[in-house]
Amino acid sequence: MSFSLEGAGVVHPNGQRALAGVTLSARDGERIAVIGPSGAGKTTLLRVLGAALRPGEGEVQALGARPWQLPAAALKKLRARIGTVHQSPPIAPRLRVVTAVLAGRLGEWSMLRALGSLLHPSDIAGAHEVLSRLALEDRLFERCDRLSGGQLQRVGIARVLYQRPALLLADEPVSALDPTLADAAIGQLVAQSESTGATLMASLHAVDLALRWFPRIVGMRAGTVMFDLPASQVTPEMLDALYASEGGIATQRPLPAGATTAAAVETAFHRPDCP
């Protein structure tokens, strides 16, 4: 079992309930997309699973441990095995791209190696390899504050690819990318899950991306799980009900005419206009 929640509930300090009695589990290596309107609780769910937020109600298990029953050192080790791609990557603007990517393994490194890597990056080849998967290898020594929003989001993805976590969480990881680049970036996260056996759980606003890449779909609304089904069983009626408050289903624009998903993954990051 990769993770499990039993009756998890979260109420923010302002009194707003973000999660209400959520029960959810995943086997090792599963790929799950979480969809739903804004304010559904998707980000809060991922923070709970990533041991970044302690729920006020219910039980949490992740990678065979109960995070909030662990001593501080053990909790730190658990968090090092969980990777999170943030919608707005928490990367210091003055960091070089290579340093930002290598930070994915800070949880495994000694303090001495971590400090040394700030001055002399300790694994340039490793950072170059993951950046090349996202067509950012030419930005290896660029400062992060000189990147576009889409490039910075891809650096955040590269950092988690370099980390090689056992549980990979992605919170709106492609919101700053155009449809073809978004499709290719999700393809890289899926490829990482398949090659390492990591469980992948991603919140996505684009429903068609979720249906295309993820065998299992969890629909959330108002902090509760509305459905948890194989992608093939999610109907337009379910989606209309889920997104009723937003006036319709959130979709990506289609891929270019004649392009296949596989071709997009191979070619999207080598376009001359790649942002």
C-alpha positions as protocol buffer text, in pm:
chain_id: "A"
residue {
  index: 1
  type: MET
  ca { x: 0 y: 0 z: 0 }
}
residue {
  index: 2
  type: SER
  ca { x: 142 y: 337 z: -103 }
}
residue {
  index: 3
  type: PHE
  ca { x: -93 y: 552 z: 103 }
}
residue {
  index: 4
  type: SER
  ca { x: -428 y: 545 z: 277 }
}
residue {
  index: 5
  type: LEU
  ca { x: -661 y: 800 z: 431 }
}
residue {
  index: 6
  type: GLU
  ca { x: -942 y: 705 z: 666 }
}
residue {
  index: 7
  type: GLY
  ca { x: -1199 y: 975 z: 736 }
}
residue {
  index: 8
  type: ALA
  ca { x: -946 y: 1256 z: 689 }
}
residue {
  index: 9
  type: GLY
  ca { x: -1078 y: 1602 z: 768 }
}
residue {
  index: 10
  type: VAL
  ca { x: -918 y: 1946 z: 759 }
}
residue {
  index: 11
  type: VAL
  ca { x: -1064 y: 2276 z: 879 }
}
residue {
  index: 12
  type: HIS
  ca { x: -859 y: 2590 z: 812 }
}
residue {
  index: 13
  type: PRO
  ca { x: -807 y: 2848 z: 1089 }
}
residue {
  index: 14
  type: ASN
  ca { x: -1071 y: 3072 z: 928 }
}
residue {
  index: 15
  type: GLY
  ca { x: -1330 y: 2799 z: 982 }
}
residue {
  index: 16
  type: GLN
  ca { x: -1347 y: 2685 z: 620 }
}
residue {
  index: 17
  type: ARG
  ca { x: -1365 y: 2308 z: 583 }
}
residue {
  index: 18
  type: ALA
  ca { x: -1120 y: 2189 z: 317 }
}
residue {
  index: 19
  type: LEU
  ca { x: -1159 y: 1811 z: 356 }
}
residue {
  index: 20
  type: ALA
  ca { x: -1457 y: 1625 z: 498 }
}
residue {
  index: 21
  type: GLY
  ca { x: -1428 y: 1256 z: 585 }
}
residue {
  index: 22
  type: VAL
  ca { x: -1204 y: 1161 z: 292 }
}
residue {
  index: 23
  type: THR
  ca { x: -1126 y: 789 z: 267 }
}
residue {
  index: 24
  type: LEU
  ca { x: -885 y: 698 z: -11 }
}
residue {
  index: 25
  type: SER
  ca { x: -602 y: 454 z: -73 }
}
residue {
  index: 26
  type: ALA
  ca { x: -358 y: 359 z: -348 }
}
residue {
  index: 27
  type: ARG
  ca { x: -141 y: 60 z: -428 }
}
residue {
  index: 28
  type: ASP
  ca { x: 227 y: 98 z: -511 }
}
residue {
  index: 29
  type: GLY
  ca { x: 273 y: 222 z: -867 }
}
residue {
  index: 30
  type: GLU
  ca { x: -85 y: 341 z: -924 }
}
residue {
  index: 31
  type: ARG
  ca { x: -149 y: 652 z: -1130 }
}
residue {
  index: 32
  type: ILE
  ca { x: -440 y: 865 z: -1009 }
}
residue {
  index: 33
  type: ALA
  ca { x: -572 y: 1201 z: -1128 }
}
residue {
  index: 34
  type: VAL
  ca { x: -773 y: 1422 z: -894 }
}
residue {
  index: 35
  type: ILE
  ca { x: -1014 y: 1656 z: -1068 }
}
residue {
  index: 36
  type: GLY
  ca { x: -1276 y: 1903 z: -952 }
}
residue {
  index: 37
  type: PRO
  ca { x: -1365 y: 2272 z: -942 }
}
residue {
  index: 38
  type: SER
  ca { x: -1158 y: 2537 z: -769 }
}
residue {
  index: 39
  type: GLY
  ca { x: -1184 y: 2508 z: -392 }
}
residue {
  index: 40
  type: ALA
  ca { x: -1268 y: 2137 z: -405 }
}
residue {
  index: 41
  type: GLY
  ca { x: -986 y: 2046 z: -165 }
}
residue {
  index: 42
  type: LYS
  ca { x: -741 y: 1901 z: -418 }
}
residue {
  index: 43
  type: THR
  ca { x: -437 y: 2093 z: -294 }
}
residue {
  index: 44
  type: THR
  ca { x: -522 y: 2023 z: 69 }
}
residue {
  index: 45
  type: LEU
  ca { x: -554 y: 1652 z: -11 }
}
residue {
  index: 46
  type: LEU
  ca { x: -205 y: 1646 z: -166 }
}
residue {
  index: 47
  type: ARG
  ca { x: -57 y: 1836 z: 128 }
}
residue {
  index: 48
  type: VAL
  ca { x: -202 y: 1580 z: 368 }
}
residue {
  index: 49
  type: LEU
  ca { x: -65 y: 1292 z: 161 }
}
residue {
  index: 50
  type: GLY
  ca { x: 275 y: 1462 z: 143 }
}
residue {
  index: 51
  type: ALA
  ca { x: 297 y: 1489 z: 523 }
}
residue {
  index: 52
  type: ALA
  ca { x: 302 y: 1868 z: 491 }
}
residue {
  index: 53
  type: LEU
  ca { x: -33 y: 1921 z: 665 }
}
residue {
  index: 54
  type: ARG
  ca { x: -168 y: 1730 z: 964 }
}
residue {
  index: 55
  type: PRO
  ca { x: -541 y: 1660 z: 938 }
}
residue {
  index: 56
  type: GLY
  ca { x: -754 y: 1743 z: 1238 }
}
residue {
  index: 57
  type: GLU
  ca { x: -962 y: 1431 z: 1185 }
}
residue {
  index: 58
  type: GLY
  ca { x: -898 y: 1079 z: 1065 }
}
residue {
  index: 59
  type: GLU
  ca { x: -591 y: 865 z: 997 }
}
residue {
  index: 60
  type: VAL
  ca { x: -309 y: 898 z: 743 }
}
residue {
  index: 61
  type: GLN
  ca { x: -57 y: 639 z: 630 }
}
residue {
  index: 62
  type: ALA
  ca { x: 211 y: 703 z: 369 }
}
residue {
  index: 63
  type: LEU
  ca { x: 477 y: 460 z: 249 }
}
residue {
  index: 64
  type: GLY
  ca { x: 412 y: 226 z: 538 }
}
residue {
  index: 65
  type: ALA
  ca { x: 429 y: 491 z: 812 }
}
residue {
  index: 66
  type: ARG
  ca { x: 191 y: 708 z: 1011 }
}
residue {
  index: 67
  type: PRO
  ca { x: 359 y: 1047 z: 960 }
}
residue {
  index: 68
  type: TRP
  ca { x: 228 y: 1222 z: 1267 }
}
residue {
  index: 69
  type: GLN
  ca { x: 334 y: 943 z: 1502 }
}
residue {
  index: 70
  type: LEU
  ca { x: 697 y: 961 z: 1389 }
}
residue {
  index: 71
  type: PRO
  ca { x: 980 y: 1141 z: 1568 }
}
residue {
  index: 72
  type: ALA
  ca { x: 1121 y: 1442 z: 1384 }
}
residue {
  index: 73
  type: ALA
  ca { x: 1416 y: 1258 z: 1226 }
}
residue {
  index: 74
  type: ALA
  ca { x: 1198 y: 977 z: 1093 }
}
residue {
  index: 75
  type: LEU
  ca { x: 942 y: 1225 z: 959 }
}
residue {
  index: 76
  type: LYS
  ca { x: 1221 y: 1404 z: 772 }
}
residue {
  index: 77
  type: LYS
  ca { x: 1330 y: 1073 z: 613 }
}
residue {
  index: 78
  type: LEU
  ca { x: 971 y: 996 z: 512 }
}
residue {
  index: 79
  type: ARG
  ca { x: 931 y: 1337 z: 350 }
}
residue {
  index: 80
  type: ALA
  ca { x: 1252 y: 1277 z: 152 }
}
residue {
  index: 81
  type: ARG
  ca { x: 1076 y: 979 z: -12 }
}
residue {
  index: 82
  type: ILE
  ca { x: 779 y: 1195 z: -119 }
}
residue {
  index: 83
  type: GLY
  ca { x: 817 y: 1436 z: -410 }
}
residue {
  index: 84
  type: THR
  ca { x: 578 y: 1722 z: -480 }
}
residue {
  index: 85
  type: VAL
  ca { x: 549 y: 1928 z: -798 }
}
residue {
  index: 86
  type: HIS
  ca { x: 393 y: 2261 z: -700 }
}
residue {
  index: 87
  type: GLN
  ca { x: 182 y: 2480 z: -926 }
}
residue {
  index: 88
  type: SER
  ca { x: 416 y: 2767 z: -833 }
}
residue {
  index: 89
  type: PRO
  ca { x: 750 y: 2601 z: -759 }
}
residue {
  index: 90
  type: PRO
  ca { x: 906 y: 2726 z: -431 }
}
residue {
  index: 91
  type: ILE
  ca { x: 1241 y: 2807 z: -593 }
}
residue {
  index: 92
  type: ALA
  ca { x: 1458 y: 3099 z: -482 }
}
residue {
  index: 93
  type: PRO
  ca { x: 1484 y: 3346 z: -773 }
}
residue {
  index: 94
  type: ARG
  ca { x: 1863 y: 3378 z: -758 }
}
residue {
  index: 95
  type: LEU
  ca { x: 1928 y: 3002 z: -768 }
}
residue {
  index: 96
  type: ARG
  ca { x: 2079 y: 2859 z: -1082 }
}
residue {
  index: 97
  type: VAL
  ca { x: 1867 y: 2597 z: -1254 }
}
residue {
  index: 98
  type: VAL
  ca { x: 2122 y: 2322 z: -1186 }
}
residue {
  index: 99
  type: THR
  ca { x: 2113 y: 2397 z: -812 }
}
residue {
  index: 100
  type: ALA
  ca { x: 1733 y: 2406 z: -807 }
}
residue {
  index: 101
  type: VAL
  ca { x: 1717 y: 2062 z: -970 }
}
residue {
  index: 102
  type: LEU
  ca { x: 1980 y: 1906 z: -743 }
}
residue {
  index: 103
  type: ALA
  ca { x: 1780 y: 2029 z: -442 }
}
residue {
  index: 104
  type: GLY
  ca { x: 1550 y: 1736 z: -513 }
}
residue {
  index: 105
  type: ARG
  ca { x: 1789 y: 1513 z: -318 }
}
residue {
  index: 106
  type: LEU
  ca { x: 1870 y: 1744 z: -28 }
}
residue {
  index: 107
  type: GLY
  ca { x: 1676 y: 1510 z: 201 }
}
residue {
  index: 108
  type: GLU
  ca { x: 1928 y: 1232 z: 124 }
}
residue {
  index: 109
  type: TRP
  ca { x: 2247 y: 1437 z: 144 }
}
residue {
  index: 110
  type: SER
  ca { x: 2462 y: 1532 z: 441 }
}
residue {
  index: 111
  type: MET
  ca { x: 2471 y: 1896 z: 544 }
}
residue {
  index: 112
  type: LEU
  ca { x: 2827 y: 1919 z: 412 }
}
residue {
  index: 113
  type: ARG
  ca { x: 2736 y: 1791 z: 65 }
}
residue {
  index: 114
  type: ALA
  ca { x: 2427 y: 2012 z: 48 }
}
residue {
  index: 115
  type: LEU
  ca { x: 2625 y: 2327 z: 133 }
}
residue {
  index: 116
  type: GLY
  ca { x: 2905 y: 2230 z: -104 }
}
residue {
  index: 117
  type: SER
  ca { x: 2662 y: 2178 z: -388 }
}
residue {
  index: 118
  type: LEU
  ca { x: 2549 y: 2540 z: -360 }
}
residue {
  index: 119
  type: LEU
  ca { x: 2899 y: 2648 z: -462 }
}
residue {
  index: 120
  type: HIS
  ca { x: 2998 y: 2358 z: -687 }
}
residue {
  index: 121
  type: PRO
  ca { x: 2700 y: 2149 z: -811 }
}
residue {
  index: 122
  type: SER
  ca { x: 2774 y: 1790 z: -717 }
}
residue {
  index: 123
  type: ASP
  ca { x: 2591 y: 1610 z: -999 }
}
residue {
  index: 124
  type: ILE
  ca { x: 2585 y: 1827 z: -1310 }
}
residue {
  index: 125
  type: ALA
  ca { x: 2538 y: 1524 z: -1534 }
}
residue {
  index: 126
  type: GLY
  ca { x: 2232 y: 1409 z: -1340 }
}
residue {
  index: 127
  type: ALA
  ca { x: 2072 y: 1752 z: -1354 }
}
residue {
  index: 128
  type: HIS
  ca { x: 2148 y: 1778 z: -1726 }
}
residue {
  index: 129
  type: GLU
  ca { x: 1982 y: 1441 z: -1792 }
}
residue {
  index: 130
  type: VAL
  ca { x: 1648 y: 1528 z: -1632 }
}
residue {
  index: 131
  type: LEU
  ca { x: 1646 y: 1878 z: -1781 }
}
residue {
  index: 132
  type: SER
  ca { x: 1705 y: 1728 z: -2126 }
}
residue {
  index: 133
  type: ARG
  ca { x: 1383 y: 1527 z: -2084 }
}
residue {
  index: 134
  type: LEU
  ca { x: 1204 y: 1862 z: -2061 }
}
residue {
  index: 135
  type: ALA
  ca { x: 1416 y: 2041 z: -2325 }
}
residue {
  index: 136
  type: LEU
  ca { x: 1573 y: 2272 z: -2067 }
}
residue {
  index: 137
  type: GLU
  ca { x: 1932 y: 2146 z: -2082 }
}
residue {
  index: 138
  type: ASP
  ca { x: 2042 y: 2474 z: -2238 }
}
residue {
  index: 139
  type: ARG
  ca { x: 1921 y: 2654 z: -1925 }
}
residue {
  index: 140
  type: LEU
  ca { x: 2140 y: 2446 z: -1690 }
}
residue {
  index: 141
  type: PHE
  ca { x: 2335 y: 2742 z: -1548 }
}
residue {
  index: 142
  type: GLU
  ca { x: 2066 y: 3009 z: -1598 }
}
residue {
  index: 143
  type: ARG
  ca { x: 1932 y: 3194 z: -1297 }
}
residue {
  index: 144
  type: CYS
  ca { x: 1575 y: 3097 z: -1216 }
}
residue {
  index: 145
  type: ASP
  ca { x: 1454 y: 3458 z: -1211 }
}
residue {
  index: 146
  type: ARG
  ca { x: 1537 y: 3480 z: -1582 }
}
residue {
  index: 147
  type: LEU
  ca { x: 1301 y: 3199 z: -1678 }
}
residue {
  index: 148
  type: SER
  ca { x: 944 y: 3225 z: -1802 }
}
residue {
  index: 149
  type: GLY
  ca { x: 662 y: 3087 z: -1589 }
}
residue {
  index: 150
  type: GLY
  ca { x: 638 y: 2778 z: -1807 }
}
residue {
  index: 151
  type: GLN
  ca { x: 1012 y: 2715 z: -1789 }
}
residue {
  index: 152
  type: LEU
  ca { x: 1012 y: 2755 z: -1411 }
}
residue {
  index: 153
  type: GLN
  ca { x: 727 y: 2507 z: -1382 }
}
residue {
  index: 154
  type: ARG
  ca { x: 929 y: 2258 z: -1586 }
}
residue {
  index: 155
  type: VAL
  ca { x: 1229 y: 2312 z: -1356 }
}
residue {
  index: 156
  type: GLY
  ca { x: 1000 y: 2212 z: -1069 }
}
residue {
  index: 157
  type: ILE
  ca { x: 910 y: 1894 z: -1256 }
}
residue {
  index: 158
  type: ALA
  ca { x: 1278 y: 1825 z: -1329 }
}
residue {
  index: 159
  type: ARG
  ca { x: 1362 y: 1857 z: -960 }
}
residue {
  index: 160
  type: VAL
  ca { x: 1114 y: 1584 z: -870 }
}
residue {
  index: 161
  type: LEU
  ca { x: 1231 y: 1364 z: -1158 }
}
residue {
  index: 162
  type: TYR
  ca { x: 1583 y: 1395 z: -1017 }
}
residue {
  index: 163
  type: GLN
  ca { x: 1460 y: 1316 z: -666 }
}
residue {
  index: 164
  type: ARG
  ca { x: 1311 y: 980 z: -778 }
}
residue {
  index: 165
  type: PRO
  ca { x: 1055 y: 963 z: -494 }
}
residue {
  index: 166
  type: ALA
  ca { x: 848 y: 658 z: -404 }
}
residue {
  index: 167
  type: LEU
  ca { x: 534 y: 875 z: -390 }
}
residue {
  index: 168
  type: LEU
  ca { x: 505 y: 1149 z: -653 }
}
residue {
  index: 169
  type: LEU
  ca { x: 244 y: 1420 z: -594 }
}
residue {
  index: 170
  type: ALA
  ca { x: 174 y: 1690 z: -851 }
}
residue {
  index: 171
  type: ASP
  ca { x: -46 y: 1992 z: -781 }
}
residue {
  index: 172
  type: GLU
  ca { x: -159 y: 2149 z: -1110 }
}
residue {
  index: 173
  type: PRO
  ca { x: 190 y: 2080 z: -1250 }
}
residue {
  index: 174
  type: VAL
  ca { x: 127 y: 2209 z: -1604 }
}
residue {
  index: 175
  type: SER
  ca { x: -99 y: 2509 z: -1547 }
}
residue {
  index: 176
  type: ALA
  ca { x: 154 y: 2747 z: -1708 }
}
residue {
  index: 177
  type: LEU
  ca { x: 212 y: 2534 z: -2020 }
}
residue {
  index: 178
  type: ASP
  ca { x: 32 y: 2531 z: -2353 }
}
residue {
  index: 179
  type: PRO
  ca { x: -166 y: 2214 z: -2439 }
}
residue {
  index: 180
  type: THR
  ca { x: 106 y: 2034 z: -2633 }
}
residue {
  index: 181
  type: LEU
  ca { x: 376 y: 2107 z: -2375 }
}
residue {
  index: 182
  type: ALA
  ca { x: 137 y: 2016 z: -2093 }
}
residue {
  index: 183
  type: ASP
  ca { x: 63 y: 1683 z: -2255 }
}
residue {
  index: 184
  type: ALA
  ca { x: 435 y: 1609 z: -2298 }
}
residue {
  index: 185
  type: ALA
  ca { x: 519 y: 1711 z: -1940 }
}
residue {
  index: 186
  type: ILE
  ca { x: 251 y: 1484 z: -1796 }
}
residue {
  index: 187
  type: GLY
  ca { x: 394 y: 1212 z: -2019 }
}
residue {
  index: 188
  type: GLN
  ca { x: 731 y: 1255 z: -1846 }
}
residue {
  index: 189
  type: LEU
  ca { x: 574 y: 1222 z: -1501 }
}
residue {
  index: 190
  type: VAL
  ca { x: 392 y: 908 z: -1613 }
}
residue {
  index: 191
  type: ALA
  ca { x: 714 y: 768 z: -1761 }
}
residue {
  index: 192
  type: GLN
  ca { x: 890 y: 830 z: -1429 }
}
residue {
  index: 193
  type: SER
  ca { x: 615 y: 644 z: -1244 }
}
residue {
  index: 194
  type: GLU
  ca { x: 635 y: 353 z: -1485 }
}
residue {
  index: 195
  type: SER
  ca { x: 1014 y: 326 z: -1477 }
}
residue {
  index: 196
  type: THR
  ca { x: 1059 y: 356 z: -1100 }
}
residue {
  index: 197
  type: GLY
  ca { x: 735 y: 203 z: -972 }
}
residue {
  index: 198
  type: ALA
  ca { x: 644 y: 525 z: -792 }
}
residue {
  index: 199
  type: THR
  ca { x: 282 y: 602 z: -716 }
}
residue {
  index: 200
  type: LEU
  ca { x: 173 y: 914 z: -906 }
}
residue {
  index: 201
  type: MET
  ca { x: -115 y: 1131 z: -792 }
}
residue {
  index: 202
  type: ALA
  ca { x: -181 y: 1456 z: -976 }
}
residue {
  index: 203
  type: SER
  ca { x: -446 y: 1723 z: -943 }
}
residue {
  index: 204
  type: LEU
  ca { x: -539 y: 1857 z: -1285 }
}
residue {
  index: 205
  type: HIS
  ca { x: -775 y: 2125 z: -1405 }
}
residue {
  index: 206
  type: ALA
  ca { x: -778 y: 1987 z: -1759 }
}
residue {
  index: 207
  type: VAL
  ca { x: -1011 y: 1688 z: -1754 }
}
residue {
  index: 208
  type: ASP
  ca { x: -902 y: 1549 z: -2088 }
}
residue {
  index: 209
  type: LEU
  ca { x: -539 y: 1533 z: -1970 }
}
residue {
  index: 210
  type: ALA
  ca { x: -656 y: 1337 z: -1668 }
}
residue {
  index: 211
  type: LEU
  ca { x: -858 y: 1095 z: -1878 }
}
residue {
  index: 212
  type: ARG
  ca { x: -579 y: 1052 z: -2134 }
}
residue {
  index: 213
  type: TRP
  ca { x: -296 y: 969 z: -1894 }
}
residue {
  index: 214
  type: PHE
  ca { x: -446 y: 828 z: -1574 }
}
residue {
  index: 215
  type: PRO
  ca { x: -623 y: 493 z: -1534 }
}
residue {
  index: 216
  type: ARG
  ca { x: -802 y: 608 z: -1217 }
}
residue {
  index: 217
  type: ILE
  ca { x: -993 y: 932 z: -1164 }
}
residue {
  index: 218
  type: VAL
  ca { x: -1099 y: 1081 z: -832 }
}
residue {
  index: 219
  type: GLY
  ca { x: -1358 y: 1359 z: -855 }
}
residue {
  index: 220
  type: MET
  ca { x: -1370 y: 1605 z: -563 }
}
residue {
  index: 221
  type: ARG
  ca { x: -1610 y: 1878 z: -472 }
}
residue {
  index: 222
  type: ALA
  ca { x: -1649 y: 2080 z: -149 }
}
residue {
  index: 223
  type: GLY
  ca { x: -1386 y: 1872 z: 29 }
}
residue {
  index: 224
  type: THR
  ca { x: -1547 y: 1536 z: -41 }
}
residue {
  index: 225
  type: VAL
  ca { x: -1486 y: 1254 z: -289 }
}
residue {
  index: 226
  type: MET
  ca { x: -1777 y: 1251 z: -534 }
}
residue {
  index: 227
  type: PHE
  ca { x: -1650 y: 951 z: -732 }
}
residue {
  index: 228
  type: ASP
  ca { x: -1344 y: 726 z: -753 }
}
residue {
  index: 229
  type: LEU
  ca { x: -1354 y: 529 z: -1077 }
}
residue {
  index: 230
  type: PRO
  ca { x: -1153 y: 387 z: -1366 }
}
residue {
  index: 231
  type: ALA
  ca { x: -1119 y: 655 z: -1634 }
}
residue {
  index: 232
  type: SER
  ca { x: -1329 y: 447 z: -1873 }
}
residue {
  index: 233
  type: GLN
  ca { x: -1626 y: 467 z: -1636 }
}
residue {
  index: 234
  type: VAL
  ca { x: -1630 y: 845 z: -1589 }
}
residue {
  index: 235
  type: THR
  ca { x: -1928 y: 979 z: -1784 }
}
residue {
  index: 236
  type: PRO
  ca { x: -2002 y: 1327 z: -1922 }
}
residue {
  index: 237
  type: GLU
  ca { x: -2295 y: 1346 z: -1681 }
}
residue {
  index: 238
  type: MET
  ca { x: -2064 y: 1290 z: -1384 }
}
residue {
  index: 239
  type: LEU
  ca { x: -1832 y: 1562 z: -1508 }
}
residue {
  index: 240
  type: ASP
  ca { x: -2118 y: 1806 z: -1567 }
}
residue {
  index: 241
  type: ALA
  ca { x: -2238 y: 1750 z: -1210 }
}
residue {
  index: 242
  type: LEU
  ca { x: -1886 y: 1785 z: -1070 }
}
residue {
  index: 243
  type: TYR
  ca { x: -1823 y: 2116 z: -1246 }
}
residue {
  index: 244
  type: ALA
  ca { x: -2174 y: 2257 z: -1227 }
}
residue {
  index: 245
  type: SER
  ca { x: -2060 y: 2550 z: -1012 }
}
residue {
  index: 246
  type: GLU
  ca { x: -1808 y: 2653 z: -1280 }
}
residue {
  index: 247
  type: GLY
  ca { x: -2051 y: 2631 z: -1568 }
}
residue {
  index: 248
  type: GLY
  ca { x: -1890 y: 2343 z: -1753 }
}
residue {
  index: 249
  type: ILE
  ca { x: -1607 y: 2097 z: -1789 }
}
residue {
  index: 250
  type: ALA
  ca { x: -1247 y: 2220 z: -1784 }
}
residue {
  index: 251
  type: THR
  ca { x: -1062 y: 2091 z: -2088 }
}
residue {
  index: 252
  type: GLN
  ca { x: -734 y: 2134 z: -2266 }
}
residue {
  index: 253
  type: ARG
  ca { x: -733 y: 2258 z: -2624 }
}
residue {
  index: 254
  type: PRO
  ca { x: -681 y: 1966 z: -2862 }
}
residue {
  index: 255
  type: LEU
  ca { x: -344 y: 1858 z: -2992 }
}
residue {
  index: 256
  type: PRO
  ca { x: -246 y: 1987 z: -3337 }
}
residue {
  index: 257
  type: ALA
  ca { x: -429 y: 1825 z: -3627 }
}
residue {
  index: 258
  type: GLY
  ca { x: -285 y: 1485 z: -3714 }
}
residue {
  index: 259
  type: ALA
  ca { x: -67 y: 1467 z: -3401 }
}
residue {
  index: 260
  type: THR
  ca { x: -83 y: 1168 z: -3170 }
}
residue {
  index: 261
  type: THR
  ca { x: -21 y: 1179 z: -2798 }
}
residue {
  index: 262
  type: ALA
  ca { x: 294 y: 968 z: -2834 }
}
residue {
  index: 263
  type: ALA
  ca { x: 428 y: 1200 z: -3101 }
}
residue {
  index: 264
  type: ALA
  ca { x: 355 y: 1500 z: -2883 }
}
residue {
  index: 265
  type: VAL
  ca { x: 557 y: 1358 z: -2597 }
}
residue {
  index: 266
  type: GLU
  ca { x: 853 y: 1302 z: -2830 }
}
residue {
  index: 267
  type: THR
  ca { x: 845 y: 1634 z: -3013 }
}
residue {
  index: 268
  type: ALA
  ca { x: 679 y: 1901 z: -2799 }
}
residue {
  index: 269
  type: PHE
  ca { x: 992 y: 2000 z: -2611 }
}
residue {
  index: 270
  type: HIS
  ca { x: 1191 y: 2058 z: -2930 }
}
residue {
  index: 271
  type: ARG
  ca { x: 972 y: 2325 z: -3083 }
}
residue {
  index: 272
  type: PRO
  ca { x: 1145 y: 2655 z: -3161 }
}
residue {
  index: 273
  type: ASP
  ca { x: 871 y: 2844 z: -2974 }
}
residue {
  index: 274
  type: CYS
  ca { x: 895 y: 2628 z: -2661 }
}
residue {
  index: 275
  type: PRO
  ca { x: 832 y: 2871 z: -2370 }
}
